Amino acid sequence: MDEALVLRYNGIIDLAEEIRRRLQHEVDKLGFDESEVSLKSPTDAHYRLEKDPASCEYSLVGDWRDTAGFKMGTLLFHADGSFFVEHDVVKPHPSNKRWFVEAVNAWGRGTEIKAEARLLPVV
């Protein structure tokens, strides 16, 4: 990693770990068994800097991938302190078969973290 990337990464790693805990809490609230859904750690993501077309600042972007190389989620940390994190779950709801759990998301700014599961109705 280049120096700018390392500095940005070091600046968000504690926040990223707290976000992962919040995402796991959302998974747990749905009623999944621990062995059913395993969220990856922020340290497992591959990071890069991307120029934000709106602000012209660089955002830190990390992607989680499975063993076959398919994307499982993204961590996005903007220069202004806002963030959005998404991790795939892709499983039927454990207690309500009318819903499918697509992913868990977190967003916020600074240390303010909001999180929720993204559910799709089963037709």
The first five atom37 places (N, CA, C, CB, O) and aatype in JSON, in Angstrom:
{
  "aatype": [12, 3, 6, 0, 10, 19, 10, 1, 18, 2, 7, 9, 9, 3, 10, 0, 6, 6, 9, 1, 1, 1, 10, 5, 8, 6, 19, 3, 11, 10, 7, 13, 3, 6, 15, 6, 19, 15, 10, 11, 15, 14, 16, 3, 0, 8, 18, 1, 10, 6, 11, 3, 14, 0, 15, 4, 6, 18, 15, 10, 19, 7, 3, 17, 1, 3, 16, 0, 7, 13, 11, 12, 7, 16, 10, 10, 13, 8, 0, 3, 7, 15, 13, 13, 19, 6, 8, 3, 19, 19, 11, 14, 8, 14, 15, 2, 11, 1, 17, 13, 19, 6, 0, 19, 2, 0, 17, 7, 1, 7, 16, 6, 9, 11, 0, 6, 0, 1, 10, 10, 14, 19, 19],
  "atom_mask": [
    [1, 1, 1, 1, 1],
    [1, 1, 1, 1, 1],
    [1, 1, 1, 1, 1],
    [1, 1, 1, 1, 1],
    [1, 1, 1, 1, 1],
    [1, 1, 1, 1, 1],
    [1, 1, 1, 1, 1],
    [1, 1, 1, 1, 1],
    [1, 1, 1, 1, 1],
    [1, 1, 1, 1, 1],
    [1, 1, 1, 0, 1],
    [1, 1, 1, 1, 1],
    [1, 1, 1, 1, 1],
    [1, 1, 1, 1, 1],
    [1, 1, 1, 1, 1],
    [1, 1, 1, 1, 1],
    [1, 1, 1, 1, 1],
    [1, 1, 1, 1, 1],
    [1, 1, 1, 1, 1],
    [1, 1, 1, 1, 1],
    [1, 1, 1, 1, 1],
    [1, 1, 1, 1, 1],
    [1, 1, 1, 1, 1],
    [1, 1, 1, 1, 1],
    [1, 1, 1, 1, 1],
    [1, 1, 1, 1, 1],
    [1, 1, 1, 1, 1],
    [1, 1, 1, 1, 1],
    [1, 1, 1, 1, 1],
    [1, 1, 1, 1, 1],
    [1, 1, 1, 0, 1],
    [1, 1, 1, 1, 1],
    [1, 1, 1, 1, 1],
    [1, 1, 1, 1, 1],
    [1, 1, 1, 1, 1],
    [1, 1, 1, 1, 1],
    [1, 1, 1, 1, 1],
    [1, 1, 1, 1, 1],
    [1, 1, 1, 1, 1],
    [1, 1, 1, 1, 1],
    [1, 1, 1, 1, 1],
    [1, 1, 1, 1, 1],
    [1, 1, 1, 1, 1],
    [1, 1, 1, 1, 1],
    [1, 1, 1, 1, 1],
    [1, 1, 1, 1, 1],
    [1, 1, 1, 1, 1],
    [1, 1, 1, 1, 1],
    [1, 1, 1, 1, 1],
    [1, 1, 1, 1, 1],
    [1, 1, 1, 1, 1],
    [1, 1, 1, 1, 1],
    [1, 1, 1, 1, 1],
    [1, 1, 1, 1, 1],
    [1, 1, 1, 1, 1],
    [1, 1, 1, 1, 1],
    [1, 1, 1, 1, 1],
    [1, 1, 1, 1, 1],
    [1, 1, 1, 1, 1],
    [1, 1, 1, 1, 1],
    [1, 1, 1, 1, 1],
    [1, 1, 1, 0, 1],
    [1, 1, 1, 1, 1],
    [1, 1, 1, 1, 1],
    [1, 1, 1, 1, 1],
    [1, 1, 1, 1, 1],
    [1, 1, 1, 1, 1],
    [1, 1, 1, 1, 1],
    [1, 1, 1, 0, 1],
    [1, 1, 1, 1, 1],
    [1, 1, 1, 1, 1],
    [1, 1, 1, 1, 1],
    [1, 1, 1, 0, 1],
    [1, 1, 1, 1, 1],
    [1, 1, 1, 1, 1],
    [1, 1, 1, 1, 1],
    [1, 1, 1, 1, 1],
    [1, 1, 1, 1, 1],
    [1, 1, 1, 1, 1],
    [1, 1, 1, 1, 1],
    [1, 1, 1, 0, 1],
    [1, 1, 1, 1, 1],
    [1, 1, 1, 1, 1],
    [1, 1, 1, 1, 1],
    [1, 1, 1, 1, 1],
    [1, 1, 1, 1, 1],
    [1, 1, 1, 1, 1],
    [1, 1, 1, 1, 1],
    [1, 1, 1, 1, 1],
    [1, 1, 1, 1, 1],
    [1, 1, 1, 1, 1],
    [1, 1, 1, 1, 1],
    [1, 1, 1, 1, 1],
    [1, 1, 1, 1, 1],
    [1, 1, 1, 1, 1],
    [1, 1, 1, 1, 1],
    [1, 1, 1, 1, 1],
    [1, 1, 1, 1, 1],
    [1, 1, 1, 1, 1],
    [1, 1, 1, 1, 1],
    [1, 1, 1, 1, 1],
    [1, 1, 1, 1, 1],
    [1, 1, 1, 1, 1],
    [1, 1, 1, 1, 1],
    [1, 1, 1, 1, 1],
    [1, 1, 1, 1, 1],
    [1, 1, 1, 1, 1],
    [1, 1, 1, 0, 1],
    [1, 1, 1, 1, 1],
    [1, 1, 1, 0, 1],
    [1, 1, 1, 1, 1],
    [1, 1, 1, 1, 1],
    [1, 1, 1, 1, 1],
    [1, 1, 1, 1, 1],
    [1, 1, 1, 1, 1],
    [1, 1, 1, 1, 1],
    [1, 1, 1, 1, 1],
    [1, 1, 1, 1, 1],
    [1, 1, 1, 1, 1],
    [1, 1, 1, 1, 1],
    [1, 1, 1, 1, 1],
    [1, 1, 1, 1, 1],
    [1, 1, 1, 1, 1]
  ],
  "atom_positions": [
    [[0.85, -1.19, 0.0], [0.0, 0.0, 0.0], [0.88, 1.24, 0.0], [-0.96, 0.01, 1.22], [1.93, 1.26, 0.64]],
    [[0.45, 2.26, -0.72], [1.22, 3.5, -0.7], [0.94, 4.25, 0.6], [0.87, 4.38, -1.95], [0.02, 3.91, 1.35]],
    [[1.73, 5.26, 0.86], [1.69, 5.97, 2.14], [0.33, 6.64, 2.4], [2.78, 7.02, 2.18], [-0.18, 6.57, 3.52]],
    [[-0.25, 7.28, 1.4], [-1.54, 7.94, 1.58], [-2.63, 6.92, 1.93], [-1.93, 8.73, 0.32], [-3.49, 7.18, 2.77]],
    [[-2.58, 5.79, 1.28], [-3.55, 4.72, 1.54], [-3.38, 4.18, 2.96], [-3.4, 3.58, 0.51], [-4.37, 3.97, 3.66]],
    [[-2.16, 3.97, 3.38], [-1.89, 3.47, 4.74], [-2.37, 4.47, 5.79], [-0.38, 3.2, 4.92], [-2.97, 4.07, 6.78]],
    [[-2.12, 5.75, 5.57], [-2.58, 6.76, 6.53], [-4.09, 6.78, 6.65], [-2.08, 8.14, 6.12], [-4.62, 6.82, 7.76]],
    [[-4.8, 6.74, 5.53], [-6.27, 6.73, 5.56], [-6.78, 5.47, 6.24], [-6.86, 6.84, 4.14], [-7.7, 5.53, 7.06]],
    [[-6.2, 4.32, 5.9], [-6.6, 3.05, 6.49], [-6.39, 3.07, 8.0], [-5.8, 1.89, 5.85], [-7.29, 2.67, 8.75]],
    [[-5.24, 3.52, 8.45], [-4.96, 3.58, 9.89], [-5.93, 4.52, 10.61], [-3.52, 4.03, 10.13], [-6.23, 4.32, 11.79]],
    [[-6.42, 5.53, 9.91], [-7.35, 6.47, 10.5], [-8.76, 5.95, 10.68], [0.0, 0.0, 0.0], [-9.54, 6.52, 11.45]],
    [[-9.11, 4.86, 9.97], [-10.5, 4.35, 10.05], [-10.6, 2.96, 10.65], [-11.11, 4.34, 8.68], [-11.72, 2.49, 10.88]],
    [[-9.51, 2.29, 10.92], [-9.59, 0.87, 11.29], [-10.4, 0.65, 12.57], [-8.2, 0.29, 11.45], [-11.16, -0.32, 12.64]],
    [[-10.26, 1.49, 13.58], [-11.05, 1.31, 14.81], [-12.53, 1.52, 14.53], [-10.57, 2.28, 15.92], [-13.38, 0.76, 15.01]],
    [[-12.86, 2.54, 13.76], [-14.24, 2.79, 13.37], [-14.77, 1.62, 12.54], [-14.37, 4.11, 12.58], [-15.91, 1.18, 12.75]],
    [[-13.99, 1.13, 11.63], [-14.41, 0.01, 10.78], [-14.71, -1.23, 11.62], [-13.34, -0.31, 9.74], [-15.67, -1.96, 11.33]],
    [[-13.92, -1.47, 12.63], [-14.17, -2.62, 13.53], [-15.47, -2.42, 14.3], [-12.99, -2.82, 14.52], [-16.22, -3.38, 14.49]],
    [[-15.73, -1.2, 14.75], [-16.99, -0.92, 15.46], [-18.18, -1.09, 14.51], [-16.96, 0.51, 16.06], [-19.23, -1.59, 14.91]],
    [[-18.03, -0.67, 13.27], [-19.09, -0.85, 12.28], [-19.35, -2.33, 12.06], [-18.72, -0.16, 10.94], [-20.51, -2.75, 11.98]],
    [[-18.31, -3.14, 11.96], [-18.49, -4.58, 11.79], [-19.25, -5.17, 12.97], [-17.12, -5.27, 11.64], [-20.11, -6.03, 12.78]],
    [[-18.95, -4.72, 14.18], [-19.68, -5.19, 15.37], [-21.16, -4.82, 15.27], [-19.07, -4.6, 16.66], [-22.03, -5.63, 15.61]],
    [[-21.44, -3.62, 14.81], [-22.84, -3.19, 14.66], [-23.56, -4.01, 13.58], [-22.91, -1.69, 14.3], [-24.72, -4.37, 13.75]],
    [[-22.87, -4.32, 12.49], [-23.46, -5.16, 11.46], [-23.74, -6.56, 12.01], [-22.53, -5.23, 10.22], [-24.79, -7.14, 11.73]],
    [[-22.81, -7.09, 12.78], [-23.01, -8.41, 13.38], [-24.2, -8.38, 14.34], [-21.74, -8.86, 14.12], [-24.96, -9.35, 14.41]],
    [[-24.37, -7.29, 15.07], [-25.51, -7.14, 15.97], [-26.82, -7.21, 15.17], [-25.42, -5.8, 16.76], [-27.8, -7.82, 15.61]],
    [[-26.85, -6.58, 13.99], [-28.04, -6.63, 13.15], [-28.32, -8.06, 12.7], [-27.86, -5.71, 11.92], [-29.48, -8.49, 12.68]],
    [[-27.29, -8.8, 12.34], [-27.44, -10.21, 11.95], [-27.97, -11.01, 13.13], [-26.08, -10.79, 11.45], [-28.88, -11.83, 12.98]],
    [[-27.4, -10.78, 14.31], [-27.83, -11.51, 15.51], [-29.29, -11.22, 15.85], [-26.93, -11.14, 16.71], [-30.03, -12.12, 16.24]],
    [[-29.72, -9.95, 15.69], [-31.1, -9.58, 15.98], [-32.09, -10.32, 15.09], [-31.29, -8.08, 15.81], [-33.22, -10.58, 15.5]],
    [[-31.67, -10.67, 13.89], [-32.55, -11.4, 12.98], [-32.77, -12.84, 13.44], [-31.97, -11.39, 11.57], [-33.74, -13.48, 13.05]],
    [[-31.85, -13.34, 14.27], [-32.0, -14.69, 14.8], [-31.14, -15.75, 14.14], [0.0, 0.0, 0.0], [-31.35, -16.94, 14.36]],
    [[-30.18, -15.33, 13.34], [-29.27, -16.31, 12.73], [-28.37, -16.93, 13.8], [-28.42, -15.65, 11.63], [-27.97, -16.25, 14.74]],
    [[-28.07, -18.21, 13.64], [-27.08, -18.88, 14.47], [-25.7, -18.34, 14.07], [-27.15, -20.45, 14.31], [-25.48, -17.98, 12.92]],
    [[-24.77, -18.29, 15.02], [-23.43, -17.76, 14.74], [-22.76, -18.44, 13.57], [-22.55, -17.9, 15.96], [-22.04, -17.8, 12.81]],
    [[-22.99, -19.74, 13.41], [-22.33, -20.49, 12.33], [-22.96, -20.24, 10.96], [-22.37, -21.99, 12.65], [-22.36, -20.58, 9.94]],
    [[-24.16, -19.65, 10.92], [-24.87, -19.44, 9.65], [-24.36, -18.23, 8.86], [-26.33, -19.28, 9.92], [-24.3, -18.28, 7.64]],
    [[-24.01, -17.16, 9.56], [-23.59, -15.93, 8.9], [-22.3, -15.45, 9.56], [-24.7, -14.83, 8.98], [-22.27, -15.14, 10.75]],
    [[-21.26, -15.41, 8.76], [-19.97, -14.95, 9.26], [-19.54, -13.71, 8.48], [-18.89, -16.08, 9.14], [-19.2, -13.79, 7.3]],
    [[-19.56, -12.58, 9.16], [-19.15, -11.34, 8.51], [-17.63, -11.24, 8.53], [-19.78, -10.11, 9.21], [-16.98, -11.6, 9.51]],
    [[-17.09, -10.75, 7.45], [-15.64, -10.59, 7.36], [-15.17, -9.38, 8.17], [-15.21, -10.43, 5.89], [-15.93, -8.45, 8.42]],
    [[-13.94, -9.43, 8.56], [-13.31, -8.33, 9.28], [-12.89, -7.25, 8.29], [-12.09, -8.84, 10.09], [-12.6, -7.54, 7.13]],
    [[-12.85, -5.99, 8.74], [-12.34, -4.93, 7.86], [-10.91, -5.2, 7.38], [-12.39, -3.59, 8.57], [-10.51, -4.72, 6.32]],
    [[-10.15, -5.94, 8.16], [-8.78, -6.24, 7.74], [-8.73, -7.23, 6.58], [-7.99, -6.81, 8.92], [-7.69, -7.39, 5.93]],
    [[-9.86, -7.9, 6.3], [-9.92, -8.85, 5.18], [-10.22, -8.16, 3.84], [-10.98, -9.9, 5.45], [-10.12, -8.8, 2.79]],
    [[-10.57, -6.9, 3.88], [-10.91, -6.18, 2.65], [-9.65, -5.73, 1.91], [-11.8, -4.96, 2.96], [-8.58, -5.6, 2.5]],
    [[-9.81, -5.5, 0.63], [-8.74, -4.94, -0.21], [-9.09, -3.48, -0.47], [-8.56, -5.75, -1.56], [-10.17, -3.18, -0.99]],
    [[-8.18, -2.58, -0.1], [-8.46, -1.14, -0.1], [-7.78, -0.41, -1.25], [-8.05, -0.52, 1.21], [-6.74, -0.82, -1.76]],
    [[-8.42, 0.71, -1.61], [-7.85, 1.63, -2.61], [-8.41, 3.02, -2.33], [-8.19, 1.16, -4.08], [-9.38, 3.17, -1.59]],
    [[-7.79, 4.03, -2.92], [-8.31, 5.39, -2.86], [-8.99, 5.69, -4.19], [-7.18, 6.43, -2.56], [-8.45, 5.4, -5.25]],
    [[-10.19, 6.28, -4.12], [-10.92, 6.67, -5.32], [-11.33, 8.12, -5.19], [-12.17, 5.76, -5.55], [-11.79, 8.56, -4.13]],
    [[-11.17, 8.86, -6.29], [-11.58, 10.26, -6.29], [-13.09, 10.36, -6.36], [-10.92, 11.03, -7.46], [-13.71, 9.8, -7.27]],
    [[-13.68, 11.07, -5.41], [-15.12, 11.28, -5.37], [-15.45, 12.37, -6.39], [-15.61, 11.68, -3.92], [-14.96, 13.49, -6.28]],
    [[-16.29, 12.05, -7.4], [-16.59, 13.05, -8.43], [-17.34, 14.27, -7.89], [-17.4, 12.41, -9.52], [-17.24, 15.35, -8.47]],
    [[-18.07, 14.11, -6.8], [-18.84, 15.24, -6.26], [-17.95, 16.22, -5.5], [-19.94, 14.73, -5.34], [-18.07, 17.43, -5.67]],
    [[-17.06, 15.68, -4.66], [-16.25, 16.56, -3.81], [-14.83, 16.76, -4.33], [-16.2, 16.0, -2.41], [-14.12, 17.67, -3.88]],
    [[-14.41, 15.93, -5.27], [-13.02, 15.92, -5.8], [-12.01, 15.52, -4.74], [-12.66, 17.3, -6.36], [-10.8, 15.69, -4.94]],
    [[-12.48, 14.99, -3.62], [-11.6, 14.46, -2.56], [-11.48, 12.95, -2.77], [-12.16, 14.8, -1.12], [-12.26, 12.34, -3.5]],
    [[-10.5, 12.36, -2.09], [-10.32, 10.92, -2.22], [-11.03, 10.19, -1.09], [-8.83, 10.57, -2.23], [-10.89, 10.54, 0.08]],
    [[-11.79, 9.16, -1.47], [-12.46, 8.29, -0.53], [-11.67, 6.99, -0.42], [-13.93, 8.02, -0.96], [-11.07, 6.54, -1.39]],
    [[-11.68, 6.41, 0.78], [-11.08, 5.1, 0.99], [-12.15, 4.06, 0.74], [-10.47, 4.97, 2.43], [-13.22, 4.09, 1.36]],
    [[-11.87, 3.14, -0.17], [-12.83, 2.11, -0.55], [-12.19, 0.75, -0.33], [-13.3, 2.28, -2.03], [-11.08, 0.48, -0.8]],
    [[-12.91, -0.11, 0.39], [-12.46, -1.49, 0.58], [-13.51, -2.45, 0.08], [0.0, 0.0, 0.0], [-14.71, -2.21, 0.25]],
    [[-13.08, -3.53, -0.53], [-14.01, -4.55, -1.01], [-13.71, -5.87, -0.32], [-13.93, -4.71, -2.54], [-12.56, -6.29, -0.2]],
    [[-14.8, -6.52, 0.14], [-14.69, -7.89, 0.63], [-14.99, -8.81, -0.53], [-15.65, -8.15, 1.85], [-15.92, -8.56, -1.29]],
    [[-14.23, -9.89, -0.68], [-14.46, -10.87, -1.73], [-14.46, -12.27, -1.13], [-13.38, -10.74, -2.85], [-13.8, -12.54, -0.12]],
    [[-15.22, -13.16, -1.76], [-15.22, -14.54, -1.3], [-14.02, -15.27, -1.91], [-16.55, -15.26, -1.68], [-13.21, -14.67, -2.62]],
    [[-13.9, -16.56, -1.63], [-12.73, -17.32, -2.1], [-12.67, -17.44, -3.62], [-12.74, -18.71, -1.48], [-11.6, -17.66, -4.19]],
    [[-13.83, -17.29, -4.28], [-13.85, -17.34, -5.75], [-13.61, -15.96, -6.37], [-15.19, -17.89, -6.24], [-13.54, -15.84, -7.59]],
    [[-13.49, -14.93, -5.53], [-13.22, -13.59, -6.04], [-14.46, -12.73, -6.24], [0.0, 0.0, 0.0], [-14.36, -11.6, -6.72]],
    [[-15.65, -13.27, -5.89], [-16.87, -12.49, -6.03], [-17.02, -11.5, -4.88], [-18.1, -13.42, -6.1], [-16.72, -11.81, -3.73]],
    [[-17.49, -10.31, -5.22], [-17.65, -9.25, -4.23], [-18.74, -9.6, -3.22], [-17.98, -7.91, -4.92], [-19.84, -10.02, -3.59]],
    [[-18.41, -9.43, -1.93], [-19.35, -9.72, -0.83], [-19.76, -8.47, -0.07], [-18.73, -10.71, 0.12], [-20.66, -8.51, 0.77]],
    [[-19.12, -7.36, -0.37], [-19.44, -6.14, 0.33], [-18.4, -5.07, 0.11], [0.0, 0.0, 0.0], [-17.35, -5.3, -0.48]],
    [[-18.74, -3.87, 0.61], [-17.88, -2.7, 0.4], [-17.86, -1.84, 1.66], [-18.36, -1.87, -0.81], [-18.87, -1.71, 2.35]],
    [[-16.71, -1.27, 1.93], [-16.54, -0.25, 2.97], [-16.15, 1.03, 2.24], [-15.45, -0.67, 4.05], [-15.19, 1.04, 1.47]],
    [[-16.88, 2.11, 2.48], [-16.63, 3.37, 1.79], [-16.52, 4.48, 2.84], [-17.77, 3.69, 0.76], [-17.48, 4.78, 3.54]],
    [[-15.35, 5.09, 2.94], [-15.09, 6.15, 3.9], [-14.71, 7.41, 3.14], [-13.95, 5.75, 4.91], [-13.66, 7.49, 2.51]],
    [[-15.61, 8.41, 3.19], [-15.38, 9.67, 2.49], [-14.45, 10.57, 3.3], [-16.71, 10.39, 2.22], [-14.29, 10.41, 4.51]],
    [[-13.84, 11.52, 2.61], [-12.91, 12.45, 3.25], [-13.6, 13.33, 4.29], [-12.25, 13.33, 2.19], [-12.94, 13.81, 5.22]],
    [[-14.92, 13.56, 4.15], [-15.64, 14.41, 5.1], [-16.04, 13.69, 6.39], [-16.88, 14.97, 4.44], [-16.69, 14.27, 7.26]],
    [[-15.65, 12.41, 6.52], [-15.96, 11.64, 7.72], [-17.22, 10.79, 7.61], [0.0, 0.0, 0.0], [-17.52, 10.02, 8.52]],
    [[-17.96, 10.91, 6.51], [-19.14, 10.07, 6.33], [-18.71, 8.72, 5.77], [-20.18, 10.76, 5.39], [-17.63, 8.59, 5.18]],
    [[-19.56, 7.72, 5.96], [-19.22, 6.38, 5.5], [-20.48, 5.6, 5.15], [-18.41, 5.63, 6.56], [-21.58, 5.94, 5.57]],
    [[-20.29, 4.54, 4.36], [-21.32, 3.57, 4.04], [-20.64, 2.22, 3.95], [-22.09, 3.94, 2.71], [-19.62, 2.08, 3.26]],
    [[-21.19, 1.22, 4.64], [-20.62, -0.13, 4.63], [-21.76, -1.11, 4.37], [-19.87, -0.46, 5.98], [-22.84, -0.99, 4.93]],
    [[-21.49, -2.07, 3.5], [-22.49, -3.08, 3.16], [-21.81, -4.44, 3.12], [-23.17, -2.75, 1.8], [-20.73, -4.6, 2.55]],
    [[-22.46, -5.44, 3.73], [-21.93, -6.81, 3.71], [-23.07, -7.75, 3.33], [-21.3, -7.21, 5.1], [-24.12, -7.74, 3.97]],
    [[-22.87, -8.56, 2.3], [-23.89, -9.51, 1.87], [-24.18, -10.55, 2.96], [-23.46, -10.21, 0.58], [-23.28, -10.97, 3.69]],
    [[-25.44, -10.95, 3.04], [-25.87, -12.06, 3.89], [-26.42, -13.17, 2.97], [-26.95, -11.6, 4.95], [-25.98, -14.32, 3.05]],
    [[-27.36, -12.82, 2.09], [-27.9, -13.68, 1.05], [-28.41, -15.02, 1.61], [-26.84, -13.94, -0.01], [-27.94, -16.1, 1.25]],
    [[-29.39, -14.9, 2.52], [-30.0, -16.09, 3.14], [-31.47, -15.81, 3.44], [-29.24, -16.5, 4.43], [-31.85, -14.66, 3.67]],
    [[-32.29, -16.85, 3.45], [-33.66, -16.67, 3.91], [-33.67, -16.21, 5.37], [-34.47, -17.97, 3.74], [-32.82, -16.6, 6.16]],
    [[-34.64, -15.39, 5.71], [-34.8, -14.94, 7.09], [-34.96, -16.18, 7.97], [-36.04, -13.97, 7.26], [-35.7, -17.09, 7.6]],
    [[-34.28, -16.24, 9.11], [-34.31, -17.46, 9.92], [-35.65, -17.75, 10.6], [-33.25, -17.39, 10.96], [-35.92, -18.9, 10.94]],
    [[-36.49, -16.75, 10.79], [-37.74, -17.01, 11.5], [-38.98, -16.53, 10.75], [-37.7, -16.35, 12.85], [-40.11, -16.83, 11.16]],
    [[-38.8, -15.8, 9.67], [-39.94, -15.29, 8.93], [-39.73, -15.59, 7.44], [-40.14, -13.75, 9.17], [-39.04, -14.84, 6.75]],
    [[-40.3, -16.67, 6.97], [-40.05, -17.14, 5.6], [-40.61, -16.22, 4.53], [-40.64, -18.52, 5.42], [-40.41, -16.47, 3.34]],
    [[-41.29, -15.16, 4.92], [-41.78, -14.18, 3.94], [-40.67, -13.22, 3.52], [-42.96, -13.39, 4.53], [-40.86, -12.43, 2.59]],
    [[-39.52, -13.28, 4.18], [-38.42, -12.34, 3.91], [-37.14, -13.07, 3.56], [-38.2, -11.43, 5.1], [-36.87, -14.18, 4.04]],
    [[-36.35, -12.42, 2.73], [-35.01, -12.87, 2.36], [-34.05, -11.77, 2.8], [-34.89, -13.17, 0.81], [-34.28, -10.6, 2.52]],
    [[-32.97, -12.14, 3.49], [-31.99, -11.16, 3.96], [-30.9, -11.01, 2.91], [-31.38, -11.58, 5.34], [-30.07, -11.9, 2.72]],
    [[-30.93, -9.89, 2.22], [-29.96, -9.63, 1.16], [-28.6, -9.21, 1.73], [-30.48, -8.55, 0.2], [-27.56, -9.72, 1.32]],
    [[-28.63, -8.27, 2.7], [-27.38, -7.71, 3.22], [-27.64, -6.98, 4.53], [-26.72, -6.75, 2.19], [-28.79, -6.81, 4.94]],
    [[-26.57, -6.55, 5.17], [-26.66, -5.61, 6.28], [-25.86, -4.37, 5.88], [-26.11, -6.24, 7.63], [-24.81, -4.48, 5.25]],
    [[-26.38, -3.2, 6.24], [-25.77, -1.92, 5.87], [-25.52, -1.09, 7.11], [-26.67, -1.15, 4.88], [-26.23, -1.2, 8.11]],
    [[-24.51, -0.26, 7.04], [-24.25, 0.75, 8.08], [-23.85, 2.04, 7.39], [-23.13, 0.28, 9.08], [-23.22, 2.03, 6.33]],
    [[-24.24, 3.15, 8.0], [-23.9, 4.46, 7.46], [-23.8, 5.44, 8.6], [-24.94, 4.93, 6.41], [-24.29, 5.19, 9.7]],
    [[-23.17, 6.55, 8.34], [-23.08, 7.59, 9.36], [-21.95, 8.55, 9.07], [0.0, 0.0, 0.0], [-21.45, 8.67, 7.95]],
    [[-21.56, 9.23, 10.14], [-20.47, 10.21, 10.07], [-19.76, 10.19, 11.41], [-21.0, 11.66, 9.71], [-20.4, 10.18, 12.47]],
    [[-18.44, 10.19, 11.36], [-17.67, 10.16, 12.6], [-17.98, 8.9, 13.38], [0.0, 0.0, 0.0], [-17.9, 7.8, 12.84]],
    [[-18.33, 9.06, 14.66], [-18.63, 7.89, 15.48], [-20.13, 7.56, 15.53], [-18.12, 8.12, 16.89], [-20.53, 6.62, 16.2]],
    [[-20.96, 8.34, 14.81], [-22.39, 8.05, 14.75], [-22.63, 6.96, 13.69], [-23.21, 9.34, 14.42], [-22.38, 7.17, 12.5]],
    [[-23.11, 5.8, 14.15], [-23.31, 4.66, 13.27], [-24.77, 4.24, 13.3], [-22.39, 3.48, 13.68], [-25.34, 4.02, 14.37]],
    [[-25.37, 4.14, 12.14], [-26.72, 3.59, 12.01], [-26.58, 2.32, 11.17], [-27.72, 4.64, 11.33], [-25.77, 2.26, 10.25]],
    [[-27.37, 1.31, 11.51], [-27.26, 0.03, 10.8], [-28.62, -0.62, 10.67], [-26.28, -0.91, 11.52], [-29.51, -0.41, 11.51]],
    [[-28.79, -1.41, 9.62], [-30.02, -2.16, 9.42], [-29.78, -3.29, 8.44], [-31.15, -1.25, 8.92], [-28.81, -3.29, 7.67]],
    [[-30.68, -4.27, 8.49], [-30.67, -5.35, 7.52], [-31.47, -4.9, 6.29], [-31.26, -6.67, 8.13], [-32.44, -4.15, 6.42]],
    [[-31.06, -5.35, 5.13], [-31.81, -5.09, 3.91], [-32.57, -6.37, 3.56], [-30.86, -4.63, 2.73], [-31.98, -7.38, 3.19]],
    [[-33.89, -6.29, 3.68], [-34.76, -7.45, 3.47], [-35.52, -7.31, 2.16], [-35.74, -7.61, 4.65], [-35.91, -6.21, 1.77]],
    [[-35.72, -8.44, 1.51], [-36.52, -8.49, 0.28], [-37.69, -9.43, 0.52], [-35.67, -8.95, -0.94], [-37.53, -10.48, 1.14]],
    [[-38.88, -9.06, 0.04], [-40.02, -9.96, 0.2], [-39.85, -11.2, -0.68], [-41.34, -9.24, -0.12], [-39.39, -11.1, -1.82]],
    [[-40.23, -12.34, -0.15], [-40.22, -13.57, -0.93], [-41.58, -13.67, -1.61], [-39.93, -14.83, -0.03], [-42.62, -13.62, -0.95]],
    [[-41.56, -13.81, -2.91], [-42.8, -13.83, -3.68], [-43.32, -15.24, -3.81], [-42.59, -13.21, -5.06], [-44.37, -15.46, -4.42]]
  ]
}
